Amino acid sequence: MFYYVLKYVVLGPLLRLFFRPVIKGTEHIPEDGAAIIAGNHLSFSDHFLMPAIIKRRITFLAKAEYFTGPGVKGRLTAAFFHSIGQIPVDRSGKNAGQAAIHEGLGVLSRGELLGIYPEGTRSHDGRLYKGKVGVAVMAIRAQVPVVPCAMVGTFEIQPPGKVVPRIKQVTIRFGEPLDFSRYAGLENEKAAIRAVTDEIMYAILGLSGQEYVDEYAAKVKAAEQADSAGKFPKRQR
């Protein structure tokens, strides 16, 4: 209930008023039944803008840190993310990927929409990065279509580190559903899930027009931070 109050009474109207989203391709989102919406991830604002503009409820897999913050602020944040249909996923440890897949398959088994960002994290520089294969495993195992989605302009309104978004128009594009039924039973084959993931990322790229980087975002970000730390070492006391 609270989800729909936020969507249609509180957040939805405000987001449409301030960001005047240009929305294209919503006819590609199935009116019923399970499907995956796979998008690029440029901004914290993405969590709110996409759910606000599509008719059906969508559940996202979100990092567990959103649900474990300390104090009153942490509890309020956790309650908010739970209320808007986010599922916490622990991204640490060797079983993190399997936990995300398990949660995602649970959503799809109920015939619902699952939202996922295949890059695994927000882009720190506005480019599109190599996708992780969890989205392919879920699409093949659940035998559901994948609808590519591109957020355009959200990096400019709220890049990493910016708390209050800039007021600026954004565009949200949905592409034709991708059918991976030809890969049925191959969700454990590395070549198959890599091929499916790359096809999804290519479809997102076609919608977003971003520069593509054939490396994982987290790896590139960590390397850049390490390089920066090497150039600017801490002062000796």
C-alpha positions in Angstrom: 0.0 0.0 0.0 2.7 2.5 1.0 4.5 1.7 -2.3 1.5 3.0 -4.3 1.1 6.1 -2.0 4.7 7.0 -2.7 4.3 6.2 -6.4 1.1 8.1 -7.2 0.7 10.6 -4.4 4.1 11.6 -3.1 7.3 10.9 -5.1 5.8 10.2 -8.5 4.2 13.6 -9.0 7.2 15.4 -7.6 9.7 13.6 -9.8 7.6 14.3 -12.9 7.3 18.0 -11.9 11.0 18.6 -11.3 12.6 16.3 -13.9 9.9 16.3 -16.6 11.0 12.9 -17.8 10.8 12.1 -21.5 9.7 8.5 -21.6 10.0 6.2 -24.6 9.2 2.6 -25.3 7.0 1.7 -22.3 5.0 -0.4 -24.7 7.8 -2.9 -24.5 7.2 -3.6 -20.8 4.9 -6.7 -20.5 1.5 -5.8 -19.0 1.6 -8.9 -16.9 3.9 -11.9 -16.1 7.5 -12.0 -15.0 10.2 -10.0 -16.8 13.5 -8.4 -16.0 14.1 -4.7 -16.6 17.9 -4.4 -17.0 19.3 -0.8 -17.1 22.4 1.3 -16.8 23.1 2.9 -13.5 24.3 6.5 -13.5 22.8 8.0 -10.3 21.1 7.4 -7.0 18.1 9.0 -8.6 17.7 6.0 -10.9 16.2 4.1 -8.0 13.2 6.4 -7.9 12.7 7.7 -11.5 12.2 4.4 -13.3 9.7 2.9 -10.8 7.8 6.2 -10.8 7.1 6.2 -14.5 6.1 2.6 -15.2 2.6 1.3 -14.4 3.6 -2.0 -12.9 5.3 -2.4 -9.6 9.0 -3.3 -9.9 11.3 -4.8 -7.3 15.0 -4.0 -7.4 17.9 -5.8 -5.8 19.7 -3.2 -3.7 23.0 -3.3 -1.8 22.6 -4.3 1.8 24.3 -1.1 3.0 21.1 0.8 2.3 19.4 -1.3 5.0 22.1 -1.4 7.7 22.9 2.3 8.4 23.3 3.3 12.0 21.0 5.5 14.1 17.6 7.0 13.3 18.7 7.9 9.8 19.7 4.4 9.1 16.5 2.9 10.3 14.5 5.4 8.3 16.5 4.7 5.2 16.0 1.0 5.6 12.3 1.4 6.1 12.0 3.6 3.0 13.8 1.1 0.8 11.7 -1.8 2.1 8.6 0.2 1.4 9.5 0.9 -2.2 10.1 -2.8 -2.9 13.9 -3.0 -2.7 15.4 -6.3 -1.6 18.7 -6.1 0.3 21.6 -8.2 -1.1 24.9 -8.6 0.6 27.5 -8.0 -2.1 30.5 -9.1 0.0 31.9 -12.6 0.0 32.1 -15.4 -2.5 28.3 -16.3 -2.2 27.1 -12.8 -2.9 26.2 -13.5 -6.5 24.3 -16.6 -5.6 22.3 -14.7 -3.0 21.3 -12.1 -5.5 20.3 -14.7 -8.0 18.2 -16.6 -5.4 16.4 -13.4 -4.4 15.8 -12.4 -8.0 14.4 -15.7 -9.0 12.0 -15.5 -6.1 10.6 -12.3 -7.5 10.3 -13.7 -11.0 8.6 -16.9 -9.7 5.8 -14.7 -8.5 5.2 -13.3 -11.9 6.6 -9.9 -11.0 8.9 -7.4 -12.6 12.5 -7.5 -11.4 14.8 -4.5 -11.9 18.5 -5.0 -12.0 21.6 -3.0 -12.9 24.0 -5.5 -14.6 27.0 -3.3 -14.0 26.7 -4.1 -10.3 27.3 -0.6 -9.2 26.8 3.0 -10.2 29.0 4.3 -13.0 31.5 6.8 -11.4 32.3 8.6 -14.7 29.1 8.3 -16.8 30.4 5.4 -19.0 28.8 2.0 -19.5 30.7 -0.9 -18.0 30.9 -4.6 -18.6 27.9 -6.4 -17.2 28.0 -9.1 -14.5 26.4 -12.5 -15.6 23.8 -12.8 -12.8 21.2 -11.2 -15.0 21.8 -13.9 -17.7 21.6 -16.7 -15.2 18.2 -15.5 -14.0 16.8 -14.8 -17.5 17.8 -18.3 -18.7 16.7 -20.2 -15.6 13.4 -18.4 -15.2 12.8 -18.3 -19.0 11.7 -14.6 -18.9 12.2 -11.8 -21.3 14.7 -9.0 -20.6 13.7 -5.4 -21.3 16.7 -3.2 -21.7 16.4 0.3 -20.2 18.6 3.4 -20.5 18.6 6.3 -18.1 19.9 9.4 -19.9 20.8 12.6 -18.1 20.7 11.2 -14.5 24.5 11.4 -14.2 24.3 15.1 -14.9 21.6 15.7 -12.3 23.2 13.7 -9.5 26.7 12.4 -10.1 28.4 10.4 -7.3 28.9 12.5 -4.2 26.1 15.0 -4.9 23.3 14.7 -2.3 20.7 17.1 -3.8 19.9 16.5 -7.5 20.0 19.3 -10.0 16.7 20.2 -11.6 17.0 19.1 -15.1 15.1 17.1 -17.7 16.0 13.4 -18.1 15.1 10.7 -20.6 14.1 7.1 -19.9 14.2 4.7 -22.8 13.0 1.0 -22.9 13.9 -1.3 -25.8 12.3 -4.3 -27.3 12.2 -7.4 -25.0 15.1 -9.8 -25.5 14.3 -13.5 -25.8 16.9 -16.0 -24.6 14.8 -19.2 -24.8 17.4 -20.6 -27.2 19.8 -20.8 -24.2 17.4 -22.9 -22.1 19.3 -25.2 -19.8 22.7 -23.4 -20.3 22.7 -21.2 -17.3 25.7 -23.0 -15.9 27.7 -22.6 -19.2 30.2 -19.7 -19.0 30.2 -19.0 -22.7 26.4 -18.9 -22.8 25.8 -16.6 -19.9 28.6 -14.3 -21.0 27.0 -14.1 -24.5 23.6 -13.3 -23.0 25.0 -10.7 -20.7 26.9 -9.0 -23.5 23.8 -8.9 -25.7 21.9 -7.2 -22.9 24.6 -4.6 -22.4 24.8 -4.0 -26.1 21.0 -3.3 -26.2 21.4 -0.9 -23.3 24.3 0.8 -25.1 22.2 1.3 -28.2 19.6 3.1 -26.1 21.9 5.2 -23.9 24.6 6.2 -26.4 27.2 6.0 -23.6 30.9 5.2 -24.1 31.4 1.5 -23.4 34.3 0.1 -21.3 34.9 -3.7 -21.5 35.9 -4.0 -17.8 34.0 -4.1 -14.6 33.1 -0.7 -13.1 34.2 -1.7 -9.6 37.6 -2.8 -10.8 38.2 0.4 -12.8 37.1 2.6 -10.0 39.4 0.8 -7.5 42.3 1.1 -9.9 41.7 4.8 -10.3 41.5 5.3 -6.6 44.7 3.4 -6.0 46.5 5.4 -8.7 45.2 8.7 -7.2 46.4 7.6 -3.7 49.8 6.8 -5.2 50.1 10.3 -6.7 49.0 12.1 -3.6 50.4 10.1 -0.6 49.3 11.1 2.9 51.6 13.4 4.7 54.0 12.0 7.3 53.3 13.3 10.8 
